[in-house]
Amino acid sequence: MPIAREFNPEVVLVSAGFDAAAGHSAPLGGYDVSADCFGHLTRELMSLAGGKVVLVLEGGYDLPCICDASEKCVSALLGDELIPIREEELCRSCCKPAIETYEGTLNIQATHWPCLKRYQSTISYSLLEAQRREIEEADTVSALASLSMVTAKRSGSSAMSEPESAEPMEEES
C-alpha cells in the first residue's frame, strides 16, 4: 500500500488469484490467507483511486477457496460490513517463503520508492506486532520532539551556569 498511496492511481486493477487462500496446498500457495482477509485487503484498496477498483478473477485450483474469497471481495466492493479478521490470524507471522520474497522485493523497490525503507525491519512481524512497533516508534518520535533545549546563561568567565527552573519547587532555597 505505501507505493500505491505514493503513486496515487486513477484506478486500481487487480488480477485476483486466490492461490494464497487458506485451503490451497503449499505447492500452489500455502500462505493460509483467510477469505475474510481478502475482503479486508479489497477494502484497503478501495481507499485508493476514489474507490475505483476492478477485480478480475484469474482462476484457481480449489473451488471452495475461490468462492469464499471472491464472496468476501465482492462484499467489500459493495460496501457491506466485513467480519473482523480473527486475532489468531492477525498475530501470525508470514511463512518463510513469503518473508524471503518480501525482503527481496523491498531491497529492490526501496531504491525507487523510499517510502518502503521504514518497513524493511518489520517484514517478519505479524500485523499486530508491526502495528505495535509503529505506535511505539511514533510515541518515541513524539517524545523526542517534545523535548526542549534550555539555553544556559553565560557568566563573565564564559562558564555555563545552571539553567533557570520554570518550576518554583525545583529552585533551591
C-alpha positions, -999 to 999 in steps of 0.1 A, spaced: 0 0 0 28 25 6 38 25 -31 1 26 -42 -5 56 -20 25 74 -32 18 66 -68 -19 77 -64 -35 58 -92 -67 68 -111 -80 33 -110 -68 0 -94 -68 -32 -114 -63 -64 -95 -55 -98 -110 -75 -116 -83 -60 -150 -79 -65 -168 -46 -36 -192 -45 -27 -177 -11 -61 -186 3 -65 -210 32 -70 -244 18 -46 -243 -11 -17 -267 -6 19 -255 -3 29 -261 -39 1 -238 -50 2 -213 -22 5 -224 13 1 -189 27 -31 -197 46 -48 -162 40 -84 -163 51 -113 -153 29 -121 -125 54 -86 -112 50 -91 -110 12 -122 -89 19 -102 -65 41 -74 -63 15 -100 -53 -11 -114 -27 13 -79 -13 18 -75 -10 -20 -108 9 -21 -90 38 -2 -71 44 -34 -83 60 -67 -116 73 -51 -127 37 -46 -124 27 -83 -112 -9 -80 -116 -36 -106 -111 -72 -96 -106 -97 -124 -108 -134 -114 -78 -152 -129 -86 -187 -119 -75 -210 -92 -74 -246 -82 -97 -250 -52 -133 -240 -60 -145 -235 -24 -115 -213 -16 -121 -192 -48 -158 -189 -39 -152 -179 -3 -125 -153 -11 -144 -139 -41 -176 -135 -20 -157 -115 7 -141 -93 -20 -174 -86 -36 -189 -78 -2 -161 -53 3 -167 -37 -31 -204 -34 -23 -196 -16 10 -210 -44 32 -198 -46 67 -169 -70 69 -163 -97 96 -132 -87 116 -102 -108 109 -96 -134 137 -69 -123 162 -50 -156 157 -46 -146 120 -35 -110 129 -9 -125 154 5 -149 129 38 -140 111 41 -147 74 55 -180 62 92 -182 54 89 -181 16 67 -150 18 92 -132 41 120 -141 17 100 -128 -12 91 -96 6 127 -90 16 140 -94 -19 112 -72 -33 118 -44 -7 155 -44 -12 150 -38 -49 120 -15 -48 132 7 -18 158 22 -42 129 35 -63 103 41 -36 119 55 -4 86 51 14 94 14 17 125 17 38 106 21 71 90 -14 66 122 -33 60 128 -40 97 92 -53 103 89 -78 75 89 -109 97 64 -94 122 27 -103 124 3 -74 116 -4 -67 153 34 -67 161 42 -44 132 14 -20 143 26 -21 179 61 -13 168 48 15 146 29 30 175 60 27 198 81 44 171 56 73 167 54 77 205 92 78 207 94 104 179 67 125 196 85 123 230 118 133 214 101 162 195 86 174 228 120 177 245 131 213 247 165 227 250 172 252 277 198 278 269 222 283 298 232 317 308 269 326 303 287 342 332 316 366 327 341 338 326 322 321 298 314 291 320 279 276 318 256 282 347 227 261 357 195 267 336 168 286 354 140 264 365 104 272 355 91 254 385 94 271 419 95 238 437 127 229 418 145 260 430 170 256 458 164 277 489 
